[in-house]
Amino acid sequence: MTDEDLLARRFEADRPRLRAVAHRMLGSAAEADDAVQEAWLRLRRVDADTVDNLSGWLTTVVGRVCLDMLRSRTVRKEDPLDGTRANTAEATPDPAHAAELADSVGVALLVVLETLTPVERLAFVLHDLFAVPFEEIAPIVGRSPAAARQLASRARRRVQSDPSDGARPPAAPGAARTRRVVEAFLAASRGGDFGTLLTMLDPDVVLRVDAAGQRLGAPAEVRGRDAVARFFDGRARAARPALVDGAPGAVVLAGDTPRIVITFIVVDGTVIGVEAVADADAIRGLDLDVT
């Protein structure tokens, strides 16, 4: 088997996930296939042995390709070169593809995806749907991790209410279920119920901790169901449920001051990602509602 055959095999293993990312970004199966094919062409032009994390590299490439495609749509719609109304057929998925996408992400999220700016859409899809950390999203959108977090936060708010409405938005569809999962997770953590923690975690769950949290003694990253359950076993006694940028999470308070903010990525009732933020500046930029 040649080196290119081995590379193709590794790429094919990632293709379904890459296509899912591109489909949710673009809303079009055909365009998603184009974006994934472009990632393959770019991979063939680099020395794959120099890529430490091939899956992460491919996700980054697909994200950038999709971002360019979304920006191109915006240019075509807003500034047609011939002075006539732009043809927006490429920007509009056909009904079958729209139905497929709605089934996979939910009608409310589909509405959000269609109203976001390209960078908001990418940050939201990669983080909230695929658990990509903001540190990896930031270079794709050309922002800091904190700014990438805010992009995703704005997207979440869109699904909860009309952005022009200044009132606190109602809970998003599915938020009640997510909140129950988070509260049950915190209860199991406080009570040292290791078995229940295991049942609530995805086998490939990842816990990520920011630099400030690491200075408090936490590891930068914990991977896998058993390891994350051991980390939280008996540990969340001081954590209180909270809404973090409108999404269910938890806050550890020192008096009335938030010291650690914990966010959860929950898919189909299972925790696939956890992030802990202890940086004071980052916490001040979050919209917190402690319950």
Sequence and secondary structure as in RCSB ss.txt:
>XXXX:A:sequence
MTDEDLLARRFEADRPRLRAVAHRMLGSAAEADDAVQEAWLRLRRVDADTVDNLSGWLTTVVGRVCLDMLRSRTV
RKEDPLDGTRANTAEATPDPAHAAELADSVGVALLVVLETLTPVERLAFVLHDLFAVPFEEIAPIVGRSPAAARQ
LASRARRRVQSDPSDGARPPAAPGAARTRRVVEAFLAASRGGDFGTLLTMLDPDVVLRVDAAGQRLGAPAEVRGR
DAVARFFDGRARAARPALVDGAPGAVVLAGDTPRIVITFIVVDGTVIGVEAVADADAIRGLDLDVT
>XXXX:A:secstr
  HHHHHHHHHHHHHHHHHHHHHHHHS HHHHHHHHHHHHHHHHTS GGG S HHHHHHHHHHHHHHHHHHHHHH
HHHS TTSS    GGGS  HHHHHHHHHHH HHHHHHHHHS HHHHHHHIIIIIT   HHHHHHHHTS HHHHHH
HHHHHHHHHHS TT  S     TTHHHHHHHHHHHHHHHHTT HHHHHHHEEEEEEEEE HHHHHTT  SEEESH
HHHHHHHTTT TTEEEEEETTEEEEEEEETTEEEEEEEEEEETTEEEEEEEE  HHHHHTS EEE 
